[in-house]
Amino acid sequence: MIGLEVQAVSKSYSAIKVVDRVSFSVPQGEFVCFLGPSGCGKTTLLRMIAGLEAPTDGHLFLNGKDITGQPVHERGFGMVFQSLALFPHLNVADNIGYSLRLRSGNAKLRAERVEELLELIRLPGIGKRAVSALSGGQRQRVAIARALAQEPQILLLDEPFSALDAKLREEMQVEIRQLQQKLKISMILVTHDQREAMTLADTILVMGKGEIQQMGAPLDIYRNPSNTFVAGFIGSTNFLDVTVEGPGLVRFRDKTIAVGAIPEALTRGQKGVLSVRPENVELSNGGDGGLGGVVTFVRDVGASIETHVDCGGLEIVSLSSSSQAACPAVSDKVSLRFQPDACRVLEP
């Protein structure tokens, strides 16, 4: 069942268009991530969904009902802000139960609901504790519990993990995904962290310049980027300027390279951009007809080894498992080969 529908929504401030005719849908129970660099319009889009900003154009529907002009408090959405916005003068239980107190005067039922939520976020028995006495991860959980207290149809999260250290951030990512799957609630997360989006989302909306550049499942976007912006923003990639030679073949300098599909818009003799992920660049000692180069930098990060190779002024990065053959040293001459099915030719 379709839950939220966004139809041709735009937002302008004076002459500046921040969101430009964005359309998509969020099925009930799905986790969607808005991913993009700062200033791409993702937070503005989330605020329009929440009702905190009014669209300049377009409409929003929830289960078929137009909610474009509906006030924030009538939409039934929960929201967790980047700052968390917990009330410092209230204890944990009162923070979580704040919206319940506004809706119901039954103190006993409210207390029971708060305890249920504390169990849900795996923080039982801390209701009387001051917010200032909580760790960053605990405050994050309390903010989520407060948003869930009103049983929202959709939970909106605006970069809620940005203030956490790397280890705690990854722990919270796993916890929020498990919580979402348990509750079967729709969630929309704004983030500029592609790893976070890949970890959490059923569907990613990659945004750039106020538009959706690509929308789809995380792995599909990673493996089949629609353009150079998406290829460069999702993970890391190597770009090579190539010329189309024929079906499945391109030329880079004096080398012919076998690739996957080539866009129909690119015909023989036309220029394109080859995108190949570092993990799909294979290194050898040379003499196999591959693309030759000289190693300029090697970084061993434990599970993998990152090798930078200078190929006549173009740096290409290879990523290999540390359990594979011994890594080359700086100044070694090497040969590079690309896995054809992993090569994507994009329009320049």
Short mmCIF file of the C-alpha atoms (twelve columns), coordinates in Angstrom:
data_MODEL
# 
_entry.id   MODEL 
# 
loop_
_atom_site.group_PDB 
_atom_site.id 
_atom_site.type_symbol 
_atom_site.label_atom_id 
_atom_site.label_alt_id 
_atom_site.label_comp_id 
_atom_site.label_asym_id 
_atom_site.label_seq_id 
_atom_site.Cartn_x 
_atom_site.Cartn_y 
_atom_site.Cartn_z 
_atom_site.pdbx_PDB_model_num 
ATOM 1   C CA . MET A 1   0.000  0.000   0.000   1 
ATOM 2   C CA . ILE A 2   1.277  3.480   -0.918  1 
ATOM 3   C CA . GLY A 3   1.776  5.575   2.203   1 
ATOM 4   C CA . LEU A 4   3.345  8.924   1.335   1 
ATOM 5   C CA . GLU A 5   3.252  10.391  -2.171  1 
ATOM 6   C CA . VAL A 6   5.209  13.483  -3.177  1 
ATOM 7   C CA . GLN A 7   4.106  14.959  -6.499  1 
ATOM 8   C CA . ALA A 8   6.196  17.586  -8.345  1 
ATOM 9   C CA . VAL A 9   7.099  19.418  -5.136  1 
ATOM 10  C CA . SER A 10  9.254  22.543  -5.434  1 
ATOM 11  C CA . LYS A 11  10.549 25.097  -2.958  1 
ATOM 12  C CA . SER A 12  11.965 28.511  -3.797  1 
ATOM 13  C CA . TYR A 13  13.346 31.273  -1.639  1 
ATOM 14  C CA . SER A 14  13.061 34.484  -3.692  1 
ATOM 15  C CA . ALA A 15  14.772 33.603  -6.991  1 
ATOM 16  C CA . ILE A 16  16.639 30.588  -5.610  1 
ATOM 17  C CA . LYS A 17  15.022 27.189  -6.253  1 
ATOM 18  C CA . VAL A 18  16.135 24.803  -3.501  1 
ATOM 19  C CA . VAL A 19  13.922 21.826  -4.456  1 
ATOM 20  C CA . ASP A 20  12.901 21.419  -8.094  1 
ATOM 21  C CA . ARG A 21  9.823  19.323  -9.037  1 
ATOM 22  C CA . VAL A 22  10.623 16.293  -6.910  1 
ATOM 23  C CA . SER A 23  8.291  13.278  -7.150  1 
ATOM 24  C CA . PHE A 24  8.472  9.914   -5.360  1 
ATOM 25  C CA . SER A 25  6.494  7.632   -3.062  1 
ATOM 26  C CA . VAL A 26  7.228  5.886   0.237   1 
ATOM 27  C CA . PRO A 27  5.309  2.600   0.612   1 
ATOM 28  C CA . GLN A 28  4.046  1.758   4.080   1 
ATOM 29  C CA . GLY A 29  6.796  0.195   6.206   1 
ATOM 30  C CA . GLU A 30  9.710  1.213   3.976   1 
ATOM 31  C CA . PHE A 31  12.956 2.885   5.048   1 
ATOM 32  C CA . VAL A 32  13.937 5.681   2.645   1 
ATOM 33  C CA . CYS A 33  17.114 7.786   2.771   1 
ATOM 34  C CA . PHE A 34  17.573 11.227  1.228   1 
ATOM 35  C CA . LEU A 35  21.276 11.265  0.366   1 
ATOM 36  C CA . GLY A 36  23.285 14.145  -1.001  1 
ATOM 37  C CA . PRO A 37  25.850 16.849  -0.301  1 
ATOM 38  C CA . SER A 38  25.165 19.910  1.829   1 
ATOM 39  C CA . GLY A 39  22.853 22.356  0.086   1 
ATOM 40  C CA . CYS A 40  21.246 19.826  -2.255  1 
ATOM 41  C CA . GLY A 41  17.737 20.365  -0.807  1 
ATOM 42  C CA . LYS A 42  17.305 17.154  1.185   1 
ATOM 43  C CA . THR A 43  16.526 18.793  4.565   1 
ATOM 44  C CA . THR A 44  14.173 21.298  2.927   1 
ATOM 45  C CA . LEU A 45  12.331 18.381  1.321   1 
ATOM 46  C CA . LEU A 46  12.051 16.632  4.694   1 
ATOM 47  C CA . ARG A 47  10.734 19.825  6.334   1 
ATOM 48  C CA . MET A 48  8.049  20.123  3.650   1 
ATOM 49  C CA . ILE A 49  6.972  16.541  4.341   1 
ATOM 50  C CA . ALA A 50  6.848  17.330  8.067   1 
ATOM 51  C CA . GLY A 51  4.806  20.481  7.452   1 
ATOM 52  C CA . LEU A 52  7.485  22.822  8.775   1 
ATOM 53  C CA . GLU A 53  7.879  24.392  5.311   1 
ATOM 54  C CA . ALA A 54  5.177  25.071  2.726   1 
ATOM 55  C CA . PRO A 55  5.911  23.959  -0.855  1 
ATOM 56  C CA . THR A 56  6.052  26.660  -3.521  1 
ATOM 57  C CA . ASP A 57  4.514  24.160  -5.952  1 
ATOM 58  C CA . GLY A 58  3.333  20.562  -5.890  1 
ATOM 59  C CA . HIS A 59  1.358  18.353  -3.526  1 
ATOM 60  C CA . LEU A 60  1.861  15.782  -0.788  1 
ATOM 61  C CA . PHE A 61  -0.531 12.896  -0.158  1 
ATOM 62  C CA . LEU A 62  -0.779 10.461  2.748   1 
ATOM 63  C CA . ASN A 63  -2.778 7.320   1.977   1 
ATOM 64  C CA . GLY A 64  -4.522 9.180   -0.821  1 
ATOM 65  C CA . LYS A 65  -5.393 12.289  1.216   1 
ATOM 66  C CA . ASP A 66  -3.903 15.651  0.249   1 
ATOM 67  C CA . ILE A 67  -1.921 16.933  3.252   1 
ATOM 68  C CA . THR A 68  -0.119 19.785  1.469   1 
ATOM 69  C CA . GLY A 69  -1.728 22.478  3.602   1 
ATOM 70  C CA . GLN A 70  -2.279 20.393  6.724   1 
ATOM 71  C CA . PRO A 71  -0.723 21.754  9.961   1 
ATOM 72  C CA . VAL A 72  2.243  19.927  11.505  1 
ATOM 73  C CA . HIS A 73  0.333  18.623  14.532  1 
ATOM 74  C CA . GLU A 74  -2.387 17.058  12.369  1 
ATOM 75  C CA . ARG A 75  -0.063 15.002  10.150  1 
ATOM 76  C CA . GLY A 76  0.766  12.399  12.771  1 
ATOM 77  C CA . PHE A 77  4.470  12.291  11.923  1 
ATOM 78  C CA . GLY A 78  7.285  11.865  14.430  1 
ATOM 79  C CA . MET A 79  10.536 13.757  13.948  1 
ATOM 80  C CA . VAL A 80  14.049 13.465  15.386  1 
ATOM 81  C CA . PHE A 81  16.167 16.547  14.789  1 
ATOM 82  C CA . GLN A 82  19.927 16.769  14.408  1 
ATOM 83  C CA . SER A 83  20.080 18.602  17.756  1 
ATOM 84  C CA . LEU A 84  17.693 16.013  19.359  1 
ATOM 85  C CA . ALA A 85  15.888 18.943  21.093  1 
ATOM 86  C CA . LEU A 86  15.310 17.123  24.396  1 
ATOM 87  C CA . PHE A 87  13.931 19.248  27.220  1 
ATOM 88  C CA . PRO A 88  16.802 19.737  29.718  1 
ATOM 89  C CA . HIS A 89  14.461 20.574  32.623  1 
ATOM 90  C CA . LEU A 90  12.537 17.289  32.265  1 
ATOM 91  C CA . ASN A 91  13.733 13.805  33.174  1 
ATOM 92  C CA . VAL A 92  13.791 10.938  30.692  1 
ATOM 93  C CA . ALA A 93  10.258 9.730   31.403  1 
ATOM 94  C CA . ASP A 94  8.784  13.225  31.133  1 
ATOM 95  C CA . ASN A 95  10.619 13.829  27.856  1 
ATOM 96  C CA . ILE A 96  9.264  10.617  26.339  1 
ATOM 97  C CA . GLY A 97  5.766  11.157  27.731  1 
ATOM 98  C CA . TYR A 98  5.518  14.842  26.797  1 
ATOM 99  C CA . SER A 99  3.266  14.365  23.770  1 
ATOM 100 C CA . LEU A 100 1.206  11.771  25.652  1 
ATOM 101 C CA . ARG A 101 0.528  14.287  28.428  1 
ATOM 102 C CA . LEU A 102 -0.846 16.724  25.855  1 
ATOM 103 C CA . ARG A 103 -3.195 14.071  24.465  1 
ATOM 104 C CA . SER A 104 -4.325 12.264  27.616  1 
ATOM 105 C CA . GLY A 105 -4.686 13.016  31.291  1 
ATOM 106 C CA . ASN A 106 -4.416 9.371   32.359  1 
ATOM 107 C CA . ALA A 107 -1.101 9.322   34.264  1 
ATOM 108 C CA . LYS A 108 -1.137 5.532   34.765  1 
ATOM 109 C CA . LEU A 109 -1.514 4.731   31.047  1 
ATOM 110 C CA . ARG A 110 1.100  7.335   30.224  1 
ATOM 111 C CA . ALA A 111 3.602  5.793   32.633  1 
ATOM 112 C CA . GLU A 112 2.956  2.322   31.215  1 
ATOM 113 C CA . ARG A 113 3.532  3.572   27.664  1 
ATOM 114 C CA . VAL A 114 6.787  5.263   28.695  1 
ATOM 115 C CA . GLU A 115 8.033  2.014   30.254  1 
ATOM 116 C CA . GLU A 116 7.129  0.120   27.076  1 
ATOM 117 C CA . LEU A 117 9.164  2.567   25.019  1 
ATOM 118 C CA . LEU A 118 12.120 2.394   27.412  1 
ATOM 119 C CA . GLU A 119 12.079 -1.394  26.992  1 
ATOM 120 C CA . LEU A 120 11.840 -0.951  23.227  1 
ATOM 121 C CA . ILE A 121 14.952 1.255   23.080  1 
ATOM 122 C CA . ARG A 122 16.735 -1.066  25.535  1 
ATOM 123 C CA . LEU A 123 16.990 1.474   28.362  1 
ATOM 124 C CA . PRO A 124 14.647 0.079   31.030  1 
ATOM 125 C CA . GLY A 125 14.512 1.707   34.429  1 
ATOM 126 C CA . ILE A 126 16.094 5.071   33.600  1 
ATOM 127 C CA . GLY A 127 12.881 7.109   33.505  1 
ATOM 128 C CA . LYS A 128 13.807 9.254   36.520  1 
ATOM 129 C CA . ARG A 129 17.306 10.019  35.261  1 
ATOM 130 C CA . ALA A 130 18.161 13.567  34.147  1 
ATOM 131 C CA . VAL A 131 18.815 14.066  30.449  1 
ATOM 132 C CA . SER A 132 22.176 15.655  31.287  1 
ATOM 133 C CA . ALA A 133 23.270 12.388  32.914  1 
ATOM 134 C CA . LEU A 134 22.863 10.389  29.679  1 
ATOM 135 C CA . SER A 135 25.522 9.464   27.157  1 
ATOM 136 C CA . GLY A 136 25.221 10.555  23.533  1 
ATOM 137 C CA . GLY A 137 23.813 7.203   22.465  1 
ATOM 138 C CA . GLN A 138 21.298 7.168   25.327  1 
ATOM 139 C CA . ARG A 139 20.073 10.669  24.462  1 
ATOM 140 C CA . GLN A 140 19.686 9.518   20.872  1 
ATOM 141 C CA . ARG A 141 17.492 6.600   21.975  1 
ATOM 142 C CA . VAL A 142 15.384 8.839   24.208  1 
ATOM 143 C CA . ALA A 143 14.782 11.254  21.323  1 
ATOM 144 C CA . ILE A 144 13.639 8.351   19.147  1 
ATOM 145 C CA . ALA A 145 11.373 7.026   21.920  1 
ATOM 146 C CA . ARG A 146 9.809  10.469  22.331  1 
ATOM 147 C CA . ALA A 147 9.077  10.579  18.595  1 
ATOM 148 C CA . LEU A 148 7.581  7.069   18.725  1 
ATOM 149 C CA . ALA A 149 5.391  7.872   21.741  1 
ATOM 150 C CA . GLN A 150 2.692  9.407   19.555  1 
ATOM 151 C CA . GLU A 151 2.640  6.275   17.329  1 
ATOM 152 C CA . PRO A 152 3.471  8.187   14.134  1 
ATOM 153 C CA . GLN A 153 2.577  6.933   10.682  1 
ATOM 154 C CA . ILE A 154 6.018  8.043   9.497   1 
ATOM 155 C CA . LEU A 155 9.189  8.795   11.476  1 
ATOM 156 C CA . LEU A 156 11.343 11.565  10.002  1 
ATOM 157 C CA . LEU A 157 15.026 11.740  10.957  1 
ATOM 158 C CA . ASP A 158 17.235 14.711  10.082  1 
ATOM 159 C CA . GLU A 159 20.883 13.583  10.342  1 
ATOM 160 C CA . PRO A 160 20.288 12.295  13.895  1 
ATOM 161 C CA . PHE A 161 23.661 10.518  14.219  1 
ATOM 162 C CA . SER A 162 25.942 13.336  13.044  1 
ATOM 163 C CA . ALA A 163 27.124 14.297  16.548  1 
ATOM 164 C CA . LEU A 164 28.080 10.737  17.557  1 
ATOM 165 C CA . ASP A 165 31.550 9.209   17.334  1 
ATOM 166 C CA . ALA A 166 32.168 6.686   14.554  1 
ATOM 167 C CA . LYS A 167 31.700 3.506   16.616  1 
ATOM 168 C CA . LEU A 168 28.547 4.707   18.378  1 
ATOM 169 C CA . ARG A 169 27.183 6.007   15.104  1 
ATOM 170 C CA . GLU A 170 27.450 2.568   13.512  1 
ATOM 171 C CA . GLU A 171 25.847 0.933   16.558  1 
ATOM 172 C CA . MET A 172 22.920 3.364   16.395  1 
ATOM 173 C CA . GLN A 173 22.491 2.745   12.672  1 
ATOM 174 C CA . VAL A 174 22.042 -0.971  13.319  1 
ATOM 175 C CA . GLU A 175 19.670 -0.314  16.229  1 
ATOM 176 C CA . ILE A 176 17.414 2.076   14.314  1 
ATOM 177 C CA . ARG A 177 17.195 -0.367  11.397  1 
ATOM 178 C CA . GLN A 178 16.290 -3.244  13.709  1 
ATOM 179 C CA . LEU A 179 13.718 -1.041  15.429  1 
ATOM 180 C CA . GLN A 180 12.179 -0.049  12.114  1 
ATOM 181 C CA . GLN A 181 11.917 -3.665  11.001  1 
ATOM 182 C CA . LYS A 182 10.369 -4.658  14.324  1 
ATOM 183 C CA . LEU A 183 7.743  -1.891  14.301  1 
ATOM 184 C CA . LYS A 184 7.166  -2.053  10.513  1 
ATOM 185 C CA . ILE A 185 6.982  1.739   10.497  1 
ATOM 186 C CA . SER A 186 7.864  4.000   7.561   1 
ATOM 187 C CA . MET A 187 11.025 6.029   8.138   1 
ATOM 188 C CA . ILE A 188 12.687 8.788   6.119   1 
ATOM 189 C CA . LEU A 189 16.290 9.667   6.975   1 
ATOM 190 C CA . VAL A 190 18.278 12.653  5.736   1 
ATOM 191 C CA . THR A 191 22.023 12.032  5.538   1 
ATOM 192 C CA . HIS A 192 25.133 13.043  3.597   1 
ATOM 193 C CA . ASP A 193 26.872 9.786   4.630   1 
ATOM 194 C CA . GLN A 194 26.619 7.236   1.803   1 
ATOM 195 C CA . ARG A 195 27.677 4.366   4.073   1 
ATOM 196 C CA . GLU A 196 24.865 5.218   6.464   1 
ATOM 197 C CA . ALA A 197 22.360 5.254   3.603   1 
ATOM 198 C CA . MET A 198 23.657 1.937   2.249   1 
ATOM 199 C CA . THR A 199 23.361 0.383   5.728   1 
ATOM 200 C CA . LEU A 200 19.832 1.539   6.503   1 
ATOM 201 C CA . ALA A 201 17.764 2.117   3.410   1 
ATOM 202 C CA . ASP A 202 15.375 0.018   1.392   1 
ATOM 203 C CA . THR A 203 15.413 2.880   -1.111  1 
ATOM 204 C CA . ILE A 204 17.861 5.752   -1.575  1 
ATOM 205 C CA . LEU A 205 17.050 9.088   -3.198  1 
ATOM 206 C CA . VAL A 206 20.326 10.613  -4.357  1 
ATOM 207 C CA . MET A 207 19.821 14.374  -4.522  1 
ATOM 208 C CA . GLY A 208 21.884 17.024  -6.254  1 
ATOM 209 C CA . LYS A 209 21.056 20.640  -7.118  1 
ATOM 210 C CA . GLY A 210 17.537 20.280  -5.747  1 
ATOM 211 C CA . GLU A 211 16.648 17.313  -7.959  1 
ATOM 212 C CA . ILE A 212 16.542 13.535  -7.624  1 
ATOM 213 C CA . GLN A 213 19.573 12.318  -9.556  1 
ATOM 214 C CA . GLN A 214 18.701 8.648   -9.028  1 
ATOM 215 C CA . MET A 215 16.296 6.597   -6.922  1 
ATOM 216 C CA . GLY A 216 16.533 2.891   -6.205  1 
ATOM 217 C CA . ALA A 217 17.828 0.090   -4.000  1 
ATOM 218 C CA . PRO A 218 21.272 0.787   -2.466  1 
ATOM 219 C CA . LEU A 219 23.203 -1.905  -4.333  1 
ATOM 220 C CA . ASP A 220 21.539 -1.082  -7.644  1 
ATOM 221 C CA . ILE A 221 22.555 2.573   -7.336  1 
ATOM 222 C CA . TYR A 222 26.085 1.586   -6.327  1 
ATOM 223 C CA . ARG A 223 26.530 -0.859  -9.184  1 
ATOM 224 C CA . ASN A 224 24.533 1.004   -11.846 1 
ATOM 225 C CA . PRO A 225 24.886 4.758   -11.289 1 
ATOM 226 C CA . SER A 226 22.832 6.857   -13.682 1 
ATOM 227 C CA . ASN A 227 25.389 9.640   -14.111 1 
ATOM 228 C CA . THR A 228 28.824 10.827  -13.016 1 
ATOM 229 C CA . PHE A 229 27.396 12.744  -10.037 1 
ATOM 230 C CA . VAL A 230 25.866 9.582   -8.551  1 
ATOM 231 C CA . ALA A 231 28.916 7.446   -9.371  1 
ATOM 232 C CA . GLY A 232 31.205 9.929   -7.659  1 
ATOM 233 C CA . PHE A 233 29.008 10.525  -4.620  1 
ATOM 234 C CA . ILE A 234 28.056 6.932   -3.798  1 
ATOM 235 C CA . GLY A 235 31.292 5.331   -2.639  1 
ATOM 236 C CA . SER A 236 34.503 6.031   -4.518  1 
ATOM 237 C CA . THR A 237 35.179 5.411   -8.178  1 
ATOM 238 C CA . ASN A 238 37.746 5.940   -10.915 1 
ATOM 239 C CA . PHE A 239 36.761 8.071   -13.913 1 
ATOM 240 C CA . LEU A 240 38.421 7.636   -17.304 1 
ATOM 241 C CA . ASP A 241 37.614 9.695   -20.394 1 
ATOM 242 C CA . VAL A 242 37.020 7.144   -23.155 1 
ATOM 243 C CA . THR A 243 35.853 6.886   -26.763 1 
ATOM 244 C CA . VAL A 244 33.224 4.357   -27.812 1 
ATOM 245 C CA . GLU A 245 34.631 1.798   -30.268 1 
ATOM 246 C CA . GLY A 246 31.626 -0.467  -30.616 1 
ATOM 247 C CA . PRO A 247 29.238 -2.671  -28.618 1 
ATOM 248 C CA . GLY A 248 30.868 -3.360  -25.249 1 
ATOM 249 C CA . LEU A 249 34.173 -1.751  -26.217 1 
ATOM 250 C CA . VAL A 250 35.758 1.629   -25.450 1 
ATOM 251 C CA . ARG A 251 39.223 3.059   -26.009 1 
ATOM 252 C CA . PHE A 252 41.322 4.770   -23.361 1 
ATOM 253 C CA . ARG A 253 44.455 6.230   -24.927 1 
ATOM 254 C CA . ASP A 254 45.962 3.274   -26.820 1 
ATOM 255 C CA . LYS A 255 44.099 0.534   -24.937 1 
ATOM 256 C CA . THR A 256 40.799 -1.118  -25.835 1 
ATOM 257 C CA . ILE A 257 38.726 -1.917  -22.742 1 
ATOM 258 C CA . ALA A 258 35.797 -4.324  -22.553 1 
ATOM 259 C CA . VAL A 259 32.873 -2.875  -20.600 1 
ATOM 260 C CA . GLY A 260 29.276 -3.593  -19.668 1 
ATOM 261 C CA . ALA A 261 26.378 -1.801  -21.302 1 
ATOM 262 C CA . ILE A 262 26.988 1.500   -23.089 1 
ATOM 263 C CA . PRO A 263 24.203 4.135   -23.109 1 
ATOM 264 C CA . GLU A 264 22.210 4.148   -26.354 1 
ATOM 265 C CA . ALA A 265 22.909 7.879   -26.678 1 
ATOM 266 C CA . LEU A 266 26.621 7.126   -27.139 1 
ATOM 267 C CA . THR A 267 27.536 5.758   -30.556 1 
ATOM 268 C CA . ARG A 268 30.854 4.788   -32.145 1 
ATOM 269 C CA . GLY A 269 33.404 7.594   -31.999 1 
ATOM 270 C CA . GLN A 270 31.617 9.560   -29.285 1 
ATOM 271 C CA . LYS A 271 33.165 10.484  -25.949 1 
ATOM 272 C CA . GLY A 272 32.041 8.918   -22.681 1 
ATOM 273 C CA . VAL A 273 33.172 8.546   -19.080 1 
ATOM 274 C CA . LEU A 274 34.160 5.117   -17.785 1 
ATOM 275 C CA . SER A 275 33.393 4.559   -14.103 1 
ATOM 276 C CA . VAL A 276 35.053 1.612   -12.367 1 
ATOM 277 C CA . ARG A 277 35.068 1.016   -8.612  1 
ATOM 278 C CA . PRO A 278 38.458 0.473   -6.901  1 
ATOM 279 C CA . GLU A 279 37.491 -3.063  -5.846  1 
ATOM 280 C CA . ASN A 280 37.039 -3.929  -9.529  1 
ATOM 281 C CA . VAL A 281 40.542 -2.806  -10.524 1 
ATOM 282 C CA . GLU A 282 42.939 -5.779  -10.591 1 
ATOM 283 C CA . LEU A 283 46.691 -5.316  -10.154 1 
ATOM 284 C CA . SER A 284 49.456 -7.466  -11.633 1 
ATOM 285 C CA . ASN A 285 53.207 -7.128  -12.145 1 
ATOM 286 C CA . GLY A 286 52.849 -6.129  -15.794 1 
ATOM 287 C CA . GLY A 287 53.380 -7.764  -19.145 1 
ATOM 288 C CA . ASP A 288 49.763 -8.894  -19.520 1 
ATOM 289 C CA . GLY A 289 48.601 -6.187  -21.884 1 
ATOM 290 C CA . GLY A 290 46.794 -4.212  -19.218 1 
ATOM 291 C CA . LEU A 291 47.007 -0.502  -18.518 1 
ATOM 292 C CA . GLY A 292 50.504 0.277   -17.256 1 
ATOM 293 C CA . GLY A 293 51.347 2.557   -14.350 1 
ATOM 294 C CA . VAL A 294 53.587 3.258   -11.352 1 
ATOM 295 C CA . VAL A 295 52.532 2.836   -7.720  1 
ATOM 296 C CA . THR A 296 52.581 6.191   -5.885  1 
ATOM 297 C CA . PHE A 297 50.896 5.334   -2.580  1 
ATOM 298 C CA . VAL A 298 49.855 2.228   -0.628  1 
ATOM 299 C CA . ARG A 299 47.519 2.245   2.357   1 
ATOM 300 C CA . ASP A 300 46.893 -0.891  4.404   1 
ATOM 301 C CA . VAL A 301 43.620 -0.491  6.331   1 
ATOM 302 C CA . GLY A 302 43.543 -3.991  7.791   1 
ATOM 303 C CA . ALA A 303 40.910 -5.907  5.865   1 
ATOM 304 C CA . SER A 304 41.876 -4.273  2.564   1 
ATOM 305 C CA . ILE A 305 44.795 -2.591  0.810   1 
ATOM 306 C CA . GLU A 306 44.332 0.624   -1.168  1 
ATOM 307 C CA . THR A 307 46.855 1.180   -3.951  1 
ATOM 308 C CA . HIS A 308 47.220 4.421   -5.918  1 
ATOM 309 C CA . VAL A 309 48.694 4.087   -9.398  1 
ATOM 310 C CA . ASP A 310 49.857 6.893   -11.692 1 
ATOM 311 C CA . CYS A 311 48.899 6.040   -15.266 1 
ATOM 312 C CA . GLY A 312 50.512 8.801   -17.297 1 
ATOM 313 C CA . GLY A 313 49.122 11.646  -15.202 1 
ATOM 314 C CA . LEU A 314 45.823 9.949   -14.254 1 
ATOM 315 C CA . GLU A 315 45.615 8.448   -10.771 1 
ATOM 316 C CA . ILE A 316 43.700 5.173   -10.527 1 
ATOM 317 C CA . VAL A 317 42.902 3.556   -7.189  1 
ATOM 318 C CA . SER A 318 42.712 -0.209  -6.638  1 
ATOM 319 C CA . LEU A 319 41.252 -1.884  -3.568  1 
ATOM 320 C CA . SER A 320 42.160 -5.487  -2.815  1 
ATOM 321 C CA . SER A 321 41.812 -7.882  0.077   1 
ATOM 322 C CA . SER A 322 44.809 -8.055  2.392   1 
ATOM 323 C CA . SER A 323 44.612 -11.855 2.119   1 
ATOM 324 C CA . GLN A 324 45.383 -11.706 -1.597  1 
ATOM 325 C CA . ALA A 325 48.846 -11.637 -3.149  1 
ATOM 326 C CA . ALA A 326 51.487 -9.415  -1.579  1 
ATOM 327 C CA . CYS A 327 50.795 -5.768  -2.217  1 
ATOM 328 C CA . PRO A 328 53.163 -3.778  -4.417  1 
ATOM 329 C CA . ALA A 329 55.493 -1.119  -3.043  1 
ATOM 330 C CA . VAL A 330 55.760 2.531   -3.974  1 
ATOM 331 C CA . SER A 331 57.595 3.006   -7.330  1 
ATOM 332 C CA . ASP A 332 56.750 -0.528  -8.518  1 
ATOM 333 C CA . LYS A 333 55.575 -0.800  -12.123 1 
ATOM 334 C CA . VAL A 334 52.196 -2.542  -12.342 1 
ATOM 335 C CA . SER A 335 49.499 -3.408  -14.835 1 
ATOM 336 C CA . LEU A 336 45.796 -2.677  -14.308 1 
ATOM 337 C CA . ARG A 337 42.851 -4.638  -15.589 1 
ATOM 338 C CA . PHE A 338 39.159 -3.829  -15.123 1 
ATOM 339 C CA . GLN A 339 36.373 -6.359  -14.595 1 
ATOM 340 C CA . PRO A 340 34.175 -5.767  -17.694 1 
ATOM 341 C CA . ASP A 341 30.808 -6.353  -16.026 1 
ATOM 342 C CA . ALA A 342 31.705 -3.817  -13.333 1 
ATOM 343 C CA . CYS A 343 32.639 -1.044  -15.805 1 
ATOM 344 C CA . ARG A 344 29.953 1.561   -16.399 1 
ATOM 345 C CA . VAL A 345 30.128 3.952   -19.320 1 
ATOM 346 C CA . LEU A 346 28.287 7.207   -18.593 1 
ATOM 347 C CA . GLU A 347 27.473 10.229  -20.678 1 
ATOM 348 C CA . PRO A 348 29.962 13.022  -20.064 1 
# 
